[in-house]
Amino acid sequence: MKIILANDGLAKEGITLLENAGFEVNLTHVAQEQLANYINANKITGLLVRSATKVNKEIINACPDLKLIGRGGVGMDNIDVPYAESKGIHVINTPEASSESVAELVFAHLLGAVRFLPDSNRNMPLEGESHFKSLKKSYSGGTELRGKTLGIVGFGRIGQATAKMALSLGMKVIYTDHHVAQANLDISFFDGQTVGFSLIGQDLESVLKQSDFVSLHVPAQEDYIIGAKELELMKSGSGIINTSRGGILDEVALVDALDNDQLAFACLDVFESEPHPEIQILMNPKISLTPHIGASTLEAQERIGIELAEQVIKLLN
């Protein structure tokens, strides 16, 4: 029997599919430094991970019987994909499963930020009883999203899902992407109706200058995409959201831009020093924070589990 180690967990729907196809699913979470020994000792055929587990050359070299590595999510930067494939190992991911969940998190942050909810939720428990009127006054200058411009950097599946939500809210959407010159988006509604939009990509500088809010949706990079120079191009009082990867946004420059009021707010689900974000980020009242939960909805995890299982069955049976 082929054994699959789901080291960072797997939705029950995926487990059921694999077991019905004759696989054994091991849900033990193995520490990084013990992973290779565990794979060999338990004769693991396939390894499924999310972002927490790293599958590098050392693990690949140490596990000659490993036939498949699967990533539950879009980004593959925690897996040495070219090296694994050079060793004849199948490498899979689930590029479509989490798009809606990440896009909804963008708007959870954005809707909260324009109404000061992160700061309000910090201060109301402390001062709501004694300073209700002054808090009400300080949070009375919120803005609406309708009619504002959302700039999207990176227009793959998640970027496009974010664009559809923005358009549904009555926002203008502009985007930049080296690989997507033009995109046709169809927005579906509950009653079967659809509305189509055609968008043409722009350069990064134009997007930054025109946008009221900028949302980042790019894979891991060797260097920052958004640094001090790029933040200075943005509208005074605008906001930025990063739900893609830590390390694409210069956090030192970000704090400076917030401190000098170039930016009104930032929303971060990912961090440069993850899983140990810098205290200057965690304590900044202008930053809305979540701990890398973009794909962490029940629906997304179900889709990820099913998509991984179907690929494993196809490749290993």
BELFEN-V827223 format. One record per helix or strand of 3 or more residues. SS is the DSSP state (2 for helix, 1 for strand). FROM is the first residue (numbers start at 1). LEN is the number of residues. If there is no record, write none. Layout:
# BELFEN-V827223
ss:SS from:FROM len:LEN
ss:SS from:FROM len:LEN
This chain:
# BELFEN-V827223
ss:1 from:3 len:4
ss:2 from:12 len:9
ss:1 from:24 len:3
ss:2 from:32 len:10
ss:1 from:44 len:6
ss:2 from:57 len:6
ss:1 from:68 len:4
ss:2 from:81 len:6
ss:1 from:90 len:4
ss:2 from:99 len:16
ss:2 from:117 len:11
ss:2 from:132 len:7
ss:1 from:149 len:5
ss:2 from:157 len:12
ss:1 from:172 len:5
ss:1 from:182 len:7
ss:1 from:194 len:7
ss:2 from:204 len:7
ss:1 from:213 len:4
ss:2 from:228 len:6
ss:1 from:238 len:5
ss:2 from:251 len:9
ss:1 from:263 len:6
ss:2 from:279 len:4
ss:1 from:287 len:3
ss:2 from:298 len:19
